[in-house]
Amino acid sequence: MTDATETISIVRIFDAPRDLVFQNWVRTEDISTCFAPKGFTVNACEVDARPGQRWWVEFRSPTGEVHREFGEFREIKEPEKLIFTLTQQDSHGNTGPQTLVTVTLAEQGSKTEMTFLQTGYEAATMRDGNAEGWTECFDKLDVHVAARR
């Protein structure tokens, strides 16, 4: 059983079809647009969205610090589910715990309900900071998919 301290759980409705929301999780150009917190800029990213393959994204903070996130896809069931590992590395080379992310997408008419779970945090403060970052990423994603409808 997973301790609540270790888990981020976010449910979000996007005003976009499920296929479009799914593509934003697996295409480099979409990840570069949406998957960095507010004020951060994605410098580079690579995604090989197949089970057993790797992904990474590098982004810069407003103060110039470079952060990197990387992992491996464990399961991909297009367009409804993604499971992948995620590890963060800060600008000093410090690496956080390997976490496990599960994204499930369900059709809600012309909209998509996303259930996001991330497990494996060692402390509530780390979890809470990352939850805030994900919320900001999902705000960007919401704008991005709405513009592409």
TAWO-V366023 format. One record per residue. RES is the residue in one letter. SS is DSSP state (hx for helix, st for strand, lp for the rest). PHI is phi as a letter, one per 20 degrees, with the letter a starting at -180 (999 if undefined). PSI is psi in radians with two decimals (* if undefined). Layout:
BEGIN
res = <RES:RES>
ss = <SS:SS>
phi = <PHI:PHI>
psi = <PSI:PSI>
END
This chain:
BEGIN
res = <M:T:D:A:T:E:T:I:S:I:V:R:I:F:D:A:P:R:D:L:V:F:Q:N:W:V:R:T:E:D:I:S:T:C:F:A:P:K:G:F:T:V:N:A:C:E:V:D:A:R:P:G:Q:R:W:W:V:E:F:R:S:P:T:G:E:V:H:R:E:F:G:E:F:R:E:I:K:E:P:E:K:L:I:F:T:L:T:Q:Q:D:S:H:G:N:T:G:P:Q:T:L:V:T:V:T:L:A:E:Q:G:S:K:T:E:M:T:F:L:Q:T:G:Y:E:A:A:T:M:R:D:G:N:A:E:G:W:T:E:C:F:D:K:L:D:V:H:V:A:A:R:R>
ss = <lp:lp:lp:hx:hx:hx:st:st:st:st:st:st:st:st:lp:lp:lp:hx:hx:hx:hx:hx:hx:hx:hx:hx:lp:hx:hx:hx:hx:hx:hx:hx:lp:lp:lp:lp:lp:lp:st:st:st:st:st:st:st:lp:lp:lp:lp:lp:lp:st:st:st:st:st:st:st:lp:lp:lp:lp:lp:st:st:st:st:st:st:st:st:st:st:st:st:lp:lp:lp:st:st:st:st:st:st:st:st:st:lp:lp:lp:lp:lp:st:lp:lp:lp:st:st:st:st:st:st:st:st:st:st:lp:lp:st:st:st:st:st:st:st:st:st:lp:lp:lp:lp:hx:hx:hx:hx:hx:hx:hx:hx:hx:hx:hx:hx:hx:hx:hx:hx:hx:hx:hx:hx:hx:hx:hx:hx:hx:lp>
phi = <999:e:f:g:f:e:c:d:c:c:d:b:d:d:e:a:f:g:g:f:f:g:g:f:e:c:d:g:f:f:f:f:e:d:d:b:f:g:n:e:c:f:e:a:a:c:c:c:f:c:g:n:e:d:b:b:b:d:c:d:f:g:e:n:f:d:c:c:c:b:r:c:f:e:b:c:c:f:d:d:b:c:c:b:e:b:c:d:c:e:f:e:n:f:d:e:f:f:d:c:d:c:d:d:d:c:f:c:m:e:d:c:e:d:d:d:c:c:d:o:f:e:b:f:f:f:g:f:f:f:f:f:f:f:g:f:f:f:f:f:f:g:f:f:f:f:f:e:f>
psi = <2.45:2.31:2.43:-0.46:-0.48:-0.08:2.38:2.31:2.07:2.28:2.31:2.48:2.23:2.40:1.16:2.69:2.66:-0.74:-0.74:-0.77:-0.74:-0.82:-0.53:-0.24:-0.26:-0.08:2.26:-0.80:-0.57:-0.71:-0.69:-0.47:-0.64:-0.42:1.07:2.51:2.91:2.30:-0.23:2.64:2.31:2.17:-0.74:2.74:2.66:2.41:2.22:1.55:1.22:2.53:2.33:-0.11:2.85:2.83:2.73:2.69:2.41:2.30:2.75:2.37:2.91:-0.41:0.05:-0.03:2.42:2.27:2.69:2.44:2.51:2.84:-2.86:2.43:2.27:-0.70:2.40:2.10:1.52:2.36:0.51:-0.28:2.46:2.41:2.24:2.76:2.73:2.17:2.41:2.54:2.24:-3.14:-0.22:0.05:0.06:2.30:2.32:-3.06:2.69:2.16:2.90:2.20:2.32:2.14:2.13:2.31:2.21:2.37:2.37:1.27:-2.14:0.04:3.03:2.26:2.13:2.26:2.09:2.19:2.34:2.14:2.74:0.15:2.56:-0.27:2.57:-0.61:-0.70:-0.78:-0.84:-0.71:-0.70:-0.62:-0.72:-0.76:-0.76:-0.72:-0.73:-0.69:-0.74:-0.50:-0.77:-0.74:-0.72:-0.82:-0.74:-0.85:-0.57:-0.65:-0.40:-0.04:*>
END
